[in-house]
Amino acid sequence: MVIFGRQINMMRQIRRAAGLTIGAMIYSAGLNLFLVPNNIIDGGVTGMSLLLSELAGIPFSVLIVLLNIPFFILGYKQLGLRLAVSSMFAIIVLSFWSHIFEQMEPVTTDPFLSTIFGGIIIGLGIGLVIKNGGSLDGTEIVAIYLDSRSAFSVGEIILFFNFFILGSAGFVFTWNSAMYSLIAYFICSRMMDAVSTGLDSSKGVFIITTKYDEVASAIVNDMHHSVTRLHGQGGFLKDDKDILYVVISRLEVTKMKGVVKGIDSAAFLSVFDVQEVQGGRVGKGWKREENRSPC
């Protein structure tokens, strides 16, 4: 059992390293084959490295490693060894592929096309790196560090950093470059979220009904989803109520409404977005006494 457990852990480490490598390579391709040749930059330490590379003439592949080292030392102290090692590994892979891609011809010299496709590609790369437990931007670690020491949130601190860095592109390159950089950053952030949290949009549903046993049984047996039963109280009448909670895909929302309303036409449903889901499915051969729902 110990050997088997070690083999599983080793396979996980290999998959994580492969994900970090592929993500960093994709990010480098989007950066060096689309954005950088058209004077469009990304935010964070990458943006700082690109600006310094233009001003000082130092290769980007060298600066991206040097500027990230102090951030990841801080990350090791604040967030643990695993994040710091994974992130530094991804940065080294990014540096290696950047040195290669820098010598290639850009895919397009059209700044509009470069902004759109470059933003999509770097967002895909960053999303894969984040999904595998790493980071390509040391400013995120600084933001997490400052979050507990200031009145600003992580998102607000990152936004401040990137607003300053992307705005600086107007002074180093042109103001068109700065505006294209902001658009690329927005596209990248949307793509990054889609990849890191999953493209399958899930919905959480709260169901308040007096026929909770019948509704719960129908959801488990007909829709094959587990159900959590919560105990609540009405805010006005102070009467006790049981609330059912279930997570479904967006395509199952209409079916869910039909199942619930078919049992209790007066039931109250609240449907909302859920970022990430693991588990919660019940096999079609489910029996109450043999396999209980995980919830």
C-alpha positions in Angstrom: 0.0 0.0 0.0 2.9 2.4 0.8 4.6 1.7 -2.5 1.2 2.1 -4.4 0.6 5.4 -2.6 4.1 6.6 -3.5 3.5 5.7 -7.2 0.2 7.7 -7.2 2.0 10.7 -5.6 4.8 10.4 -8.2 2.3 10.4 -11.0 0.6 13.5 -9.6 3.9 15.3 -9.4 4.7 14.3 -13.1 1.3 15.5 -14.2 1.7 18.8 -12.3 5.2 19.3 -13.8 3.8 18.6 -17.3 1.0 21.0 -16.8 3.3 23.7 -15.6 5.7 23.2 -18.5 2.9 23.2 -21.1 1.3 26.3 -19.5 4.5 28.3 -19.4 5.4 27.3 -23.0 2.0 28.4 -24.2 2.2 31.7 -22.3 5.7 32.3 -23.8 4.4 31.7 -27.3 1.6 34.2 -26.9 3.9 36.7 -25.4 6.8 36.5 -27.8 5.0 35.6 -31.1 2.0 38.0 -30.7 2.3 40.7 -28.1 5.9 41.7 -27.7 6.7 42.2 -31.4 3.8 44.7 -31.5 4.9 46.5 -28.4 2.0 45.1 -26.4 2.8 44.0 -22.8 1.3 41.9 -20.0 0.9 43.1 -16.4 2.8 42.1 -13.3 6.4 41.1 -13.2 6.3 40.1 -16.9 5.3 43.6 -17.8 8.0 45.1 -15.7 10.6 42.8 -17.3 9.4 43.8 -20.8 9.7 47.5 -20.0 13.1 47.1 -18.4 14.3 45.0 -21.3 13.3 47.8 -23.7 14.9 50.5 -21.6 18.1 48.7 -20.5 18.6 46.2 -23.3 18.8 43.2 -21.0 17.2 40.1 -22.4 13.7 39.5 -21.2 14.5 35.8 -20.5 17.0 36.9 -17.9 15.0 39.6 -16.3 11.9 37.5 -15.8 13.9 35.1 -13.6 15.8 37.8 -11.7 12.8 40.0 -10.9 10.7 37.1 -9.7 13.3 35.6 -7.3 12.6 38.0 -4.4 8.8 37.6 -4.8 9.0 33.8 -4.6 11.3 34.0 -1.6 8.6 36.0 0.0 6.1 33.4 -1.3 8.0 30.6 0.3 7.8 32.3 3.7 4.1 33.3 3.4 2.5 30.6 1.3 4.7 27.5 1.6 7.4 25.6 -0.3 5.1 23.9 -2.8 3.8 27.2 -4.4 7.3 28.7 -4.4 8.9 25.7 -6.1 6.1 25.2 -8.6 6.1 28.9 -9.5 9.9 29.1 -9.9 9.9 26.0 -12.0 7.2 27.6 -14.3 9.3 30.8 -14.5 12.4 28.9 -15.5 10.4 27.1 -18.3 9.0 30.5 -19.4 12.6 31.9 -19.6 13.8 29.0 -21.6 11.0 29.1 -24.2 11.2 32.9 -24.3 14.8 32.7 -25.4 13.7 30.4 -28.2 10.6 32.3 -29.3 12.4 35.6 -29.3 14.4 34.4 -32.3 11.3 33.5 -34.4 9.2 35.7 -36.6 6.0 37.0 -35.1 2.8 35.3 -36.3 1.2 38.6 -37.2 2.2 42.3 -37.1 -1.4 43.5 -37.0 -1.7 45.0 -33.4 -5.5 44.3 -33.3 -5.1 40.6 -34.1 -2.1 40.4 -31.9 -4.1 41.8 -29.0 -7.0 39.4 -29.4 -5.1 36.2 -30.1 -2.2 37.1 -27.8 -4.5 37.7 -24.9 -6.3 34.4 -25.5 -3.1 32.4 -25.7 -1.4 33.9 -22.6 -4.7 33.5 -20.7 -4.7 29.9 -21.6 -1.1 29.5 -20.5 -1.6 31.3 -17.2 -4.7 29.3 -16.5 -2.9 26.0 -16.9 -0.1 27.1 -14.6 -2.6 28.2 -11.9 -4.6 24.9 -12.3 -1.4 23.0 -11.6 -0.5 24.9 -8.5 1.9 27.5 -9.8 2.1 31.2 -10.7 3.9 33.3 -13.3 3.5 36.6 -11.6 5.3 37.5 -8.3 3.0 40.5 -7.8 0.2 38.1 -6.9 2.3 36.9 -3.9 3.0 40.5 -2.9 -0.8 41.2 -3.1 -1.6 38.2 -0.8 1.2 39.4 1.6 -0.1 43.0 1.7 -3.8 41.9 2.0 -3.5 41.2 5.7 -1.4 44.3 6.3 -3.6 46.9 4.5 -7.2 47.9 3.9 -7.0 46.8 0.3 -8.0 43.4 -1.1 -5.8 41.1 -3.2 -7.7 42.1 -6.4 -7.4 45.8 -5.7 -3.6 45.6 -5.1 -3.1 43.6 -8.3 -5.2 46.1 -10.2 -3.1 48.9 -8.9 0.2 47.2 -9.9 -1.1 46.4 -13.3 -2.6 49.8 -13.9 0.8 51.4 -13.2 2.7 48.9 -15.3 0.4 48.9 -18.3 0.1 52.6 -18.2 3.9 52.9 -18.3 3.8 51.3 -21.7 2.5 54.6 -23.0 5.7 56.4 -22.0 8.1 53.6 -23.1 6.3 52.7 -26.4 3.1 54.6 -27.5 -0.3 55.3 -26.0 -1.7 53.0 -28.6 0.5 50.2 -27.1 -0.8 51.0 -23.6 -4.4 50.8 -24.7 -3.9 47.6 -26.6 -2.1 46.2 -23.5 -5.1 47.0 -21.4 -7.4 45.1 -23.9 -5.0 42.1 -24.0 -4.9 42.1 -20.2 -8.7 42.0 -20.0 -9.0 39.2 -22.5 -6.2 37.3 -20.7 -8.0 37.6 -17.4 -11.3 36.2 -18.8 -9.5 33.3 -20.5 -7.4 32.6 -17.4 -10.6 32.3 -15.2 -12.2 30.0 -17.8 -9.2 27.6 -17.8 -8.3 27.7 -14.1 -11.9 27.2 -12.8 -13.2 25.1 -15.6 -15.3 25.7 -18.7 -18.2 23.7 -17.4 -20.5 26.2 -15.8 -22.2 24.7 -12.7 -25.2 26.0 -10.9 -26.0 25.8 -7.2 -29.7 25.5 -6.3 -31.4 26.2 -2.9 -34.9 24.6 -2.7 -37.3 25.5 0.0 -40.3 23.2 0.0 -42.6 21.4 2.5 -42.2 18.2 0.5 -38.5 17.9 0.9 -38.4 14.1 1.2 -40.2 13.6 -2.2 -38.1 16.4 -3.9 -34.8 15.0 -2.5 -35.8 11.4 -3.7 -36.7 12.7 -7.2 -33.4 14.6 -7.5 -31.3 11.6 -6.4 -33.2 8.9 -8.4 -34.2 10.9 -11.5 -31.3 13.3 -11.9 -28.6 11.3 -10.1 -27.3 14.2 -8.0 -26.6 14.1 -4.3 -28.6 16.5 -2.1 -27.7 18.2 1.2 -30.5 18.9 3.6 -30.1 22.1 5.7 -32.2 23.3 8.6 -33.4 26.9 8.5 -35.9 29.2 10.0 -38.3 31.7 8.4 -37.3 35.3 9.0 -40.8 36.7 9.6 -42.9 33.8 10.9 -40.0 32.1 12.7 -41.2 28.7 11.5 -38.7 25.9 11.0 -37.9 25.1 7.3 -35.8 22.4 5.7 -33.7 23.6 2.7 -32.3 21.4 0.0 -29.0 22.2 -1.6 -27.8 20.6 -4.9 -25.2 21.5 -7.6 -26.1 20.8 -11.2 -24.9 21.8 -14.7 -26.4 24.8 -16.4 -28.1 22.5 -18.9 -30.0 20.7 -16.1 -31.6 23.9 -14.6 -34.8 23.6 -16.6 -35.2 19.9 -15.8 -34.6 20.7 -12.1 -37.3 23.3 -12.1 -39.7 20.8 -13.7 -38.9 18.1 -11.2 -39.4 20.3 -8.2 -42.5 22.1 -9.5 -44.0 18.8 -10.5 -43.9 17.8 -6.8 -44.5 21.1 -5.1 -45.8 24.0 -7.2 -45.3 26.4 -4.3 -41.6 25.5 -3.9 -39.0 28.4 -3.8 -35.8 27.9 -5.9 -32.7 30.1 -5.8 -30.2 29.4 -8.7 -26.7 30.8 -8.6 -23.3 30.3 -10.3 -20.8 27.9 -8.7 -17.1 28.2 -9.6 -15.7 24.7 -9.1 -17.3 21.4 -8.3 -15.8 17.9 -7.5 -18.0 14.9 -6.9 -21.7 15.0 -6.1 -22.9 12.6 -8.8 -24.9 9.5 -7.8 -24.8 6.4 -10.0 -27.9 5.2 -11.7 -27.9 2.0 -9.7 -28.1 4.0 -6.4 -29.9 2.4 -3.5 -30.5 4.2 -0.2 -29.4 1.3 2.0 -26.4 0.3 -0.1 -24.8 3.6 -1.3 -25.6 6.7 0.6 -25.2 10.1 -1.0 -21.9 11.8 0.0 -23.9 14.7 1.2 
